[in-house]
Amino acid sequence: MRGYFGIGAERISKPMNVGSLFRSAHAFGADFMFTVNANYSRRSGGQTDTSDAPAHVPFYSFPTINDMVLPEGCELVGIELIEDAVDLPSFRHPRQAAYILGPERGSLSPEMIEKCAYTIKIPTKFCINVGLAGAIVMYDRVKSLGKFARRPVMPGAEPEALPEHAHGGPVLRTQMYKYLDTPPETHYGNEEE
């Protein structure tokens, strides 16, 4: 899968919820994890993060939204159950993304929503646990951007096999020499034409 992603939480007050989120992030192959203005300690979070994710995945603790720094080109995606948010099953994940969840008994701050390039929602009747919501979004990312066999039409049927990757020659490179104003013998790696 190309690209990268990180996941974080804003203003979380229960470290064990962050621990659960980070354990899932580690399992789904997150490239970084972060908190913004959150009550999180590795010791408390470790009660639910049995994989000790911060020992394996870079972790950043930003005291405020203004301190938050993301990699260049990384798009911030808010996960929030609000009317204008895109339903997760209809959302195309950016190749370079950082996902942010809000606190347990609240929402992402208006300032954070303003920073988000996109806001998505999981189509549920009511809010679900932060760790669970993050896991669902990460699963959807892996499923939609990964290379997996298509689901069979009938339950219990075998999934279609992925087509074998076809390796081709450097077609573009050999064809572009036709348009150069230099003799063929001067083309690197193309002495015979």
N, C-alpha and C positions, 0 to 999 in steps of 0.2 A: 504494500500500500504506500503510495507516495504522499508526501506532505508530512505534517506533524500536528500534534494537538496537545493542549494543556487544559487543565480543569481546576477551578477554584471556587471559593465561596466567600461571600461578603457578610460581615456582621454576624457570623455564627456564634452562638453562645454555648453550644453543647459540643465539646471536643470529640466525644465519641461519634457524633454524626460525621464530623470531618474525617475521623479515622476510618470509618466505613467507606466514605467517598474515596479517600486516598488508596485504600486497599483495592477497591474496584479499578481505580485509575491505573494502579500498578499492574493488575491482571489484564486490562485491556491495552496496555502498551503506551500509556501516556508519556509524553516527552518532558513534561514539567507539571508541577502542582503549585497552587498558591492560595493564600488567604488575603483578604482585605479587611482591615479593622475587625479582626475576629479573635475570639477567645479560644485559642488552640495551643495546646502544648503536646509535644511528641509523647510524653509520658501518659497523659490522659487519653490521647487519641489511640495510643497503642493497645488499649483495652479492646478495641474493635479492629484495629489495623494489625492483624496477626502476621502480615507479611513484612512489617516495618518498612513501608513504602518510602519514607524519606531517606532511608539508607541506600535506596536503589534508583530513585527518581529525583531530579532536582526539585527542591522546595523553596518557595519564596514567600516571605511574610511581609506584606505591605501594610504599614500602619494606617494609611489613608488612601483614598482614590487617587489623589494627586501624586502619591508616591508610586503608584502602580506603573510598571514598565513592562511592555510586552515586546517580543522580537519584532524587528522591522518586517512589515508585510503580514503580520498576524492579525486576523480579524476577530474582534470580541463578539461573542454570541451569548446573549442573556437567555437564561432558562427561567421563564416566569409565566404563570397562568393569568395572562391579561388578554383583553379582547383583541388588540392589534397584532398579537404574536402569531407567527406562522405555525400551523400544526406540524409537529415533528415528522409524520409520515410524508408530508409534502415538501419538506425542506431539503435543499441540496447543500450539503456541508462544504464549507470552504476547505481547500487543501491545507491551509495554514490557519488554525483556529485556536482560540482560547475560549472555553465555556465557563460561564459564571452563574452560580446559583445564589439565591437570597437566603436570609435567615429562616429559622424554623417557624417562628410565629410572626411573619412579616413578608415583605417583598423586597426585591432589589430596590435600592435607593433611586430616586429620580435622576440623580447625578450619574449613577452607574448605567441606567437605561439609556441616558443621553450618550454615553461613551460607546454603547454597543452598536456594531454595524447591523446586527440582526437580533431579533428577539423571537424565540421559539417557545412553544408550549407542548406539553405532552397531553393528548386528548383524554383527560380524566375528568370525572365529575367534581372532584375537589383536589386540593393539594395533597401530595404524597411526601414521604420522608426524603430529606435532602440526599442521603446516600443512594436511595433507590432511584430517585429522579436522575441523578448523575449517571448511574449504571445504565439506565434505559437509553439515555442520550449517547453514551459511549458505545453501547451495543449497536445502536442505529448507525452510528458513524462507521464502525467496523464493517457492518453488514452492507451498507450502501457503497462504501469506497473500496472494500476488499474484493478479492477475486474468489468468488464462491460459485459452485454449480447452482444452476437455477432449480427452484423447487419443482417437484413433479406435479402434474395436474391432479393426480389421484392420491389420496392418503395411502401411505405404505409403499408407494412405488419408488423405484430407485431414482435418485436425482440424476439429471443429465450430467455426463462427464464434461469437464472443461475442455474446450478444444486445445489441442497441442499448439504451443507457441511456434509460429513460423518465423524462422530466421531468414532474412533476405540479405542480399549483398548491399554494398554501399551505393545504391542506385542514384541517389541525389549527387553524390560526389563524382561518379563516373559520367553522369549526364551533364553536369554543369560545365565540364571542360569544353563542350561544344561552343559555349558562349564566350570563352576567354580569347583574348587577342594574343596569346602567347603560344609558342610551338609546343606540341604534346610532350616532347622529351623533357621540358622544364617542369612538368607537373609532378609534384611529390607523389610517389607511390603509383604512378601511372605511366611508366616508361613505355609500355606496349599499348597502342591504341588502335 
